[in-house]
């Protein structure tokens, strides 16, 4: 077993041991990196996480919409979260992934820089979005606090909204 895999398993075990109490008080998330920041979405909103593959460009869409791709017969839009968040786009690396999210019938793929890990947070460790966000129009669900870092939790329905 690789040292990296051992480290992830140990972190998950430590998180599990640190969370005592009712399972209803725990939120399960999947973390990922965009630029220099860590974000997370609820684990149940993720359909799958895949390595990048070819997609088809679509004309006259916003810069952050890369195009569409075929996933087992379903045509799914592909959005670059770096561009959507106003960051400079970059070439895909070995760590780049497509994360396919679903909310009801809405489905889209998002390009992320790097997957981090499964995260378990107590609801009491999740604060509201910062005051600098725009009320109910924000894509930020809340801010998760861990010992050594803060994780921005995103609203999947807002990410999946079509504004193109």
C-alpha positions, 0 to 999 in steps of 0.5 A: 500500500502506498504511503499516500493511500495510507495517509488518506486512510489514516486521516479518514479514520482520525476524522471518524474517531473525532466525530462522536454522537448521532450520525444525523449530526454529520455531513459527508462531503467530497473535497477538491482543489480549484486554484489554491483553495479547497472546496467541497460538495455533498457526497450524495450529489456526485454521480461519478469522478473520472479522468479527463477525456475528449469533449466536443466544443459548443459555439456561443457559450460562456468561456467557462463552458468547455463543451459537452461529452458523452457519458454512457449515452448521455450528453453532459455539459462540461464546465471549467470551475477555474474559469467560472471562478474567474481564475486563469485556465491551465492545462490538465495534469495527471491530477485533473478530474471531471466530477459529474454532479447531479441534482434531480434531472440536472447533470453537469461535469466540472473540471477540477484541479485535484481531488482531495478526500472524503470529508466528514464534518459535524453540522456545528462545524459548518458556518454560514457563507461569508457576508461578502457573498450575494445573499441567496444568489451565492454558490456558497452553502457554507464554510466548514471548519477543520483543525488546520483549514477552512473548506468552502462548501458549494451549493450543487443546485446553484452550480448546475443552474444553466445561465447559458 
